[in-house]
Amino acid sequence: MKHFRVSFAGLVLAGILLTFPFASAASEPKLEIKIAVNEEVSFTAFSPDGKIAGVLKSNKIGIWSLADGRQIRMVEFGAERPEFVDFLDNGTQLVVGLRNGKIELHDVETGKILRSLDNGVPPGVVRVSRDGKLLAAAGGDREVHLWDLATAKLVHQLGLELGGAADLAFSPDGATLAGSSEDTNIYVWDTRTGVVKNVVRELLLTTFGLAFAPDGKWLYGGSGDYAIHVIDAGSGKIAKSFPAQKAPVIALAISPDGKSVMAVYRDANEPHGNTPILLWSTESGQVLRKSDSPELRANGGGFLSDGRMVYSTANGNELRVWSLR
Amino acid sequence: MLKYHLSRRELIEKCAALGVVVTATSLPISAIARIWDESELRRPTPPNDLGPFYKKRSPQARELRAAGDAGLPLTVKGRVLDTRGEGLEDAKVEVWHADHFGKYDIEGYRFRAQIPLEGKGAYSFDSVMPGHYPARVCQHVHFLVSAPGHKTLVTQLYFATDPVFEGDPDKNFTRDPLLTSRELVRPVVLTGDPKTMRAAVNFELCLERL
C-alpha cells in the first residue's frame, strides 16, 4: 500500500489541530445516521442518491441506505482486498479496485458483476466518465490505463514521467482526463487520442485531489502545498489559488452545481491524525463551512444530490455519517 | 578525459564492418556483439517508488545535516555509472528523506538537496540516519538520478542496520512491501566511539542507456 495514497474513496485519514483564518465559518456537523457494522471500516464512498459503501477490514463491502441505515447488500471478496470503491450512474453501480489488479463493476440492486477488467497493477484510484463509456485506473507504476467499458478493451496507456498517480478526474463530457502524479505534475490528456494536451509543472508538491468544475473549463487541485489551485484545463495555467492552510489537502470533491468544493486536510507526517474538512466557495474563494474537531478522522465524503455535504467516521463498531449544511 | 561514444556492441559491429576484427565462429556478428556486450554489463540499479514527498527545486548542497540535528550522523557516497562502469560526469543526483523522528519537511527543504558531483560521477553527502516514517516500514533515502542519454533512475536506499531487518536483511527485507530488491539494502560502516559514532554507506547508482 502506498504510504500516502488518498482519494475520497481511499482515505486512511487523520490529522493535526489546525487554526483556520475563517473562524466565523465554524459549523456544527449534524449526525445523520449511525450504522452498526461491528468491525473497522477502512474507507467509504457516497452516491448522490443517498447510499454509502464501506470497505470492511474483512474484505467485504457493505452498502447501506442513508435514509434509514438499511443494508442493501454485502459483497464479499474473499482473500482479495478492495483498494478502491466508488458509485457510478447515480448509485446504481459500484466500481471496485482490488489488490490483485482486477476492477469490477457491480450492479448494486442485483449484486451481479457487470464487468471485470484485469488492470494488471492494483488500482489505487479508478474513475469513470459521466457517460459511463470510459474508465481510467492507476496504481503505483507510471501509467494510467484508459479502458473502453463497452468493449472491455484497454484503449490507451497514458504515461507519467517519474512517479505514480495520486488522483484522476474526467471532464464532464469525458473528452479530457486529468491525472496528478507524485512527480508533482498534473497531466491533461485527450481521451480520444491519448495525447497529452498540457502538463501543469508549476507545483512543487503532489496534488492529492482533483476535480473538474461542471463546465469542464476549470480543474481544482488539492495540493501537498496546503492550498487548492484552480487550473485552466485548456492551457494548464494556474488561474488562482485558495489560501493555504496548515496541512496538505488529501482529498477533494466538487458540488454538483459547482458552487462549492469540499477539501479534506491532514498533516503529511501524521497518517493517523485528524482530518479537518473545509467547504470552500468556488466563486469567492472563502470558507463556507468547516469541521475541525481534533477527534475528527473522516474515512470518506462527498455530496448528495440534495446539496448536502456528507462525510463518514468509524469506530470499529459503528459507521457514522455526518453532514455540514 | 576520453569518452566512449559507441557502445561495445556498436564498436564490435563497426570493427567487423571495417574488417579490423575477424571472427572464427559460426555465430553472426550481431550475436557475438551481444554476447560480448552483455558480458561487460553492470546491472542497472533497481528502481523503487518516487513516493508522495518529492518536492521540486531543492537547493544544491552536500551538507544536509545542521548543527544540533538529532540522529546518527550519516555519510552516503558512491558514483553514478553507466552499465559499462563509466562514471557519468554530467549526471544530476537529487535526494530527500525524513529526519531522525521520521518526519518529512514539507514547508522547507531540510534533508532535501541536489548533490553536486565531484568528478568521474562521484557524489557524497552528509546527513543523519532517517527515522521511521509512520506509514512506512523501513528507514530510507529517496534518490532521483538523471544523465543525458540515460533512463532517469528513481530509487531508494535502505540500511542493513535497520531494526526491521533484525540483523538479517537477506531474510527480512520483504517486511517492507515497497522494498522490492535486496540490492537496495546497503551495508553500514559504523566508526567512532559511542559519543562520536557515525555511519557511512556506499551506494553505487548505475543508469541504463536510453
Interface residues (C-beta under 8 A of the other chain):
Chain A: M1 K2 H3 F4 R5 G140 L162 G163 G164 A166 E182 D183 T184 L203 L204 L205 T206 F208 G224 D225 P248 A268 N269 E270 P271 H272
Chain B: D49 L50 G51 P52 F53 Y54 K55 K56 R57 G102 K103 Y104 I106 Y133 P134 A135 R136 L144 T152 V154 P177 L178
